[in-house]
C-alpha cells in the first residue's frame, strides 16, 4: 500500500506538472466551442455530400488540393480542405480529432488563433508537397515521387498535429509535445508517404511560429526589466539631487542616498566641539573676564598675571 501510494503521488505530481497549466486554461475559458462545433458540422456535411453521385465533384472543386494544381487555386482551396475528410479513412476519426484538439485549442487560444495555427500547419503541408515533388524521389528524406502530384490532399490531420504541438509549447507540456513529434517521425520512418511527410512539415512550421513567439516573449521581458532598472536609477538620481540641494543651500543637514544624516563636523568631532564655543562678546560676563568697578562703558579687562 505504501509503494502504491508513493507511485500514485509521483504520477499525480507529473500529471499536474505536465497538464496542469493546460487544464487551468481550459477551465478559465470554459464555454461552448462554437467554432469547433461548426467545424464538426461542416466536416459531417461535406462527408455526406461527397458520397453522393452529384456531390463528389462539387466537393472536389471546392476543397480538394493537389500538388499538380496551380498555386493560386491550391491556396484558395486550402482553408476548406481542412474539413474535407479523406475518402480512404473513417470519418469518425476526423470528427474525433476536430472535436478534441480543436475544442481544447479554442478554449485556450480562442477561435481566431486556433484557425490561424491550423491553417498555417495545413498550408505548410500543401507547400511541402510541391517542393517534394519538384525534388523527386532521388532526394532522400525530402523527395516525393511524381505520382504524389495528383494525390488529393485533404483532411484535418496536419492541422491537428500542428495545434497539438503548439498547445504543448504554449502550456509547457513538453513531454506530450515530444510524444507527438516522435509519433510522427516513426510514422514517416515506417511509411514514408505524402501524408506522413506533410505532418512533419506542419510540425516544422509550428515550431517556427513557436520560436518566434518565444523570442518575442523574452524580448518583452528584457524590456520590462530594463524599464524597471531605469526607473530605479531615476528615483535614486532624484534622491541624490534632493540631498545635494539640502546640503548646499538651505542650511539643513545633508543626507546620503540611503537617507541617513551626514555627520556634522562642528558637532561630531572633538575638534568641532572645541571650536564650536562662541567667542566672548565685550560687555558680557565670562569666566575669563571680570568687570571693573567704576567703568561706565561696561568694558572688561584681563586679570593680571599675579
C-alpha positions in Angstrom: 0.0 0.0 0.0 2.8 2.4 0.8 4.5 1.7 -2.5 1.3 2.1 -4.4 0.6 5.4 -2.6 4.0 6.7 -3.5 3.6 5.7 -7.1 0.2 7.5 -7.2 1.7 10.6 -5.7 4.6 10.6 -8.2 2.2 10.1 -11.1 -0.1 12.8 -9.8 2.7 15.3 -9.5 3.8 14.5 -13.0 0.3 14.9 -14.4 -0.2 18.2 -12.6 3.2 19.5 -13.9 2.5 18.3 -17.4 -1.1 19.2 -17.9 -1.9 21.5 -15.0 -1.5 24.8 -16.9 -3.5 23.4 -19.9 -6.3 22.3 -17.6 -6.4 25.7 -15.9 -6.6 27.4 -19.2 -9.5 25.1 -20.3 -11.3 25.8 -17.1 -10.8 29.6 -17.4 -12.1 29.7 -20.9 -14.8 27.1 -20.5 -17.7 27.8 -22.8 -19.3 26.2 -25.8 -16.6 26.0 -28.5 -18.8 27.4 -31.3 -16.1 27.2 -33.9 -15.3 23.6 -33.1 -19.0 22.7 -33.3 -19.2 24.4 -36.6 -16.2 22.6 -37.9 -17.6 19.2 -36.8 -20.9 20.0 -38.6 -19.1 21.2 -41.7 -17.0 18.0 -41.9 -20.1 15.9 -41.4 -22.0 17.7 -44.2 -19.0 17.5 -46.6 -18.6 13.8 -45.9 -22.3 13.2 -46.6 -22.2 15.3 -49.8 -19.1 13.8 -51.3 -20.6 10.4 -51.0 -23.5 11.4 -53.3 -23.3 11.0 -57.1 -23.7 14.6 -57.8 -21.8 15.9 -54.7 -18.4 14.3 -55.2 -17.3 16.6 -57.9 -18.7 19.7 -56.1 -16.6 18.9 -53.0 -13.5 18.3 -55.1 -13.9 21.6 -56.9 -14.3 23.5 -53.6 -11.8 21.8 -51.3 -9.6 19.2 -53.0 -5.9 20.2 -53.1 -3.3 18.6 -55.3 0.4 19.5 -55.9 -0.3 19.5 -59.6 -2.9 22.2 -59.3 -1.9 25.9 -60.0 -0.7 27.5 -56.8 -3.4 30.2 -56.6 -6.1 27.6 -57.0 -4.5 25.4 -54.3 -4.2 28.3 -51.9 -7.9 29.2 -52.4 -9.0 25.6 -51.7 -6.7 25.1 -48.7 -9.0 26.6 -46.0 -11.9 24.3 -46.9 -9.6 21.3 -47.4 -9.2 21.2 -43.6 -12.8 20.0 -43.2 -13.0 17.6 -46.2 -12.5 14.1 -44.9 -10.2 11.7 -46.7 -12.2 9.1 -48.6 -9.8 6.3 -47.6 -10.1 6.9 -43.8 -13.1 6.6 -41.5 -14.9 9.9 -41.0 -15.3 9.3 -37.2 -11.5 9.7 -36.8 -11.5 13.1 -38.4 -14.5 14.2 -36.3 -12.9 13.0 -33.1 -9.7 14.8 -33.9 -11.5 18.0 -34.6 -13.7 17.8 -31.5 -10.9 17.1 -29.1 -7.9 19.1 -30.4 -9.8 22.0 -32.0 -12.1 22.2 -28.9 -9.2 22.4 -26.4 -7.3 24.9 -28.6 -10.4 27.1 -29.0 -11.0 27.2 -25.2 -7.3 28.0 -24.6 -6.3 30.2 -27.5 -9.6 31.5 -28.9 -11.2 30.7 -32.3 -9.1 33.2 -34.3 -5.7 31.9 -33.2 -6.8 28.3 -33.4 -7.8 28.8 -37.0 -4.6 30.7 -37.8 -2.4 27.9 -36.4 -4.4 25.2 -38.1 -4.3 27.0 -41.4 -0.5 27.6 -41.1 0.1 23.9 -40.4 -2.1 22.8 -43.3 -0.5 25.4 -45.7 2.9 24.1 -44.7 2.0 20.6 -45.8 0.4 21.9 -49.0 3.6 23.8 -50.0 5.9 21.0 -48.9 4.1 18.6 -51.3 5.1 20.9 -54.2 8.7 21.1 -53.1 8.9 17.3 -52.5 7.5 16.5 -56.0 9.9 19.0 -57.5 12.9 17.4 -55.8 11.9 14.0 -56.9 12.3 10.6 -55.3 16.1 10.6 -55.7 16.4 13.2 -52.9 16.4 11.3 -49.6 14.0 12.3 -46.8 12.5 15.3 -48.6 11.8 13.9 -52.1 8.5 12.6 -53.3 7.5 10.5 -56.3 5.9 12.3 -59.3 2.7 10.3 -58.7 2.1 12.2 -55.5 1.4 15.4 -57.5 -2.1 14.0 -58.3 -2.8 12.7 -54.8 -5.8 14.5 -53.2 -4.6 16.3 -50.0 -7.5 16.9 -47.7 -8.4 16.3 -44.1 -7.6 17.9 -40.7 -4.7 15.7 -39.7 -1.9 18.2 -40.4 -3.9 20.9 -38.6 -4.5 18.6 -35.6 -0.8 17.8 -35.3 0.2 21.4 -35.6 -2.3 22.5 -32.9 -1.2 19.7 -30.6 2.5 20.8 -30.8 1.5 24.5 -30.4 -0.5 23.8 -27.3 2.3 21.7 -25.8 4.7 24.5 -26.3 2.3 27.2 -25.1 1.4 25.5 -21.8 4.8 23.8 -21.2 3.5 20.2 -21.8 6.9 19.3 -23.2 6.6 15.5 -22.7 3.3 15.5 -24.6 4.7 17.5 -27.4 7.7 15.2 -27.6 5.4 12.2 -27.9 3.5 13.8 -30.7 6.7 14.6 -32.6 8.2 11.2 -32.0 5.0 9.5 -33.3 5.1 11.5 -36.5 8.7 10.7 -37.1 8.0 7.0 -36.5 5.1 7.2 -39.0 7.4 8.6 -41.6 10.1 6.0 -40.9 7.6 3.2 -41.3 5.6 4.6 -44.1 7.3 7.5 -45.9 4.2 8.7 -47.8 2.8 12.1 -48.6 0.6 12.4 -45.5 3.3 11.5 -43.1 5.8 13.9 -44.5 3.2 16.7 -44.5 2.7 16.1 -40.8 6.4 16.6 -40.2 6.2 19.8 -42.3 3.4 21.0 -40.2 5.4 20.4 -37.1 8.4 22.3 -38.5 6.1 25.3 -39.4 4.5 25.4 -36.0 7.9 25.1 -34.3 9.0 28.1 -36.2 5.9 30.0 -35.1 6.6 28.9 -31.5 10.2 30.0 -31.8 9.2 33.5 -32.9 6.7 33.7 -30.1 9.3 32.7 -27.5 11.8 35.2 -28.9 9.2 38.0 -28.7 8.2 37.0 -25.1 11.8 37.0 -23.9 12.5 40.4 -25.6 9.4 41.8 -23.9 10.6 40.5 -20.5 14.0 42.1 -21.1 12.4 45.4 -22.0 10.4 45.3 -18.8 13.5 44.5 -16.7 15.4 47.4 -18.4 12.5 49.8 -17.8 12.3 48.8 -14.2 16.0 49.3 -13.7 15.8 52.6 -15.4 13.0 53.8 -13.1 15.0 52.7 -10.1 18.0 54.7 -11.3 15.8 57.7 -11.9 14.5 57.5 -8.4 18.0 57.2 -6.9 19.1 60.2 -9.0 16.3 62.3 -7.7 17.1 61.4 -4.2 20.7 62.4 -4.7 19.6 65.7 -6.2 17.4 66.5 -3.3 20.2 65.5 -0.8 22.6 67.8 -2.7 20.3 70.7 -2.6 19.6 70.3 1.1 23.3 70.0 1.9 24.4 73.0 -0.1 21.8 75.7 0.0 19.1 75.6 2.7 21.2 75.1 5.9 19.7 71.8 6.7 22.0 68.8 7.2 22.5 66.8 4.0 21.6 63.2 3.8 23.3 60.4 2.0 21.4 58.4 -0.7 20.3 55.9 1.9 18.5 58.6 3.9 21.0 58.9 6.8 22.1 62.3 8.0 25.6 63.2 7.1 28.0 63.8 10.0 28.3 67.4 11.2 32.0 68.4 11.5 31.1 71.2 14.0 29.4 68.9 16.5 30.5 65.4 15.7 34.3 65.5 16.4 36.2 66.7 19.5 37.8 69.4 17.4 34.4 70.5 16.2 33.1 70.6 19.7 36.1 72.7 20.9 35.8 75.1 18.0 32.0 75.5 18.4 32.3 77.5 21.7 31.4 81.1 20.9 33.9 83.9 21.3 33.2 86.2 24.3 31.5 89.5 23.4 32.7 92.6 25.1 30.2 93.8 27.7 29.2 90.3 28.8 30.5 88.2 31.7 32.7 85.3 31.1 34.9 83.1 33.2 37.9 84.7 31.6 36.7 88.3 32.1 35.7 90.2 35.2 34.0 93.6 35.4 35.9 96.6 36.6 34.1 98.8 39.0 33.7 102.4 38.1 33.8 101.7 34.4 30.9 103.3 32.7 31.4 101.7 29.3 30.7 98.2 30.6 34.1 97.1 29.4 36.3 94.4 30.8 40.0 93.8 31.2 42.2 90.8 31.6 43.3 89.8 35.1 46.9 90.5 35.8 49.4 87.7 35.9 49.8 88.0 39.6 
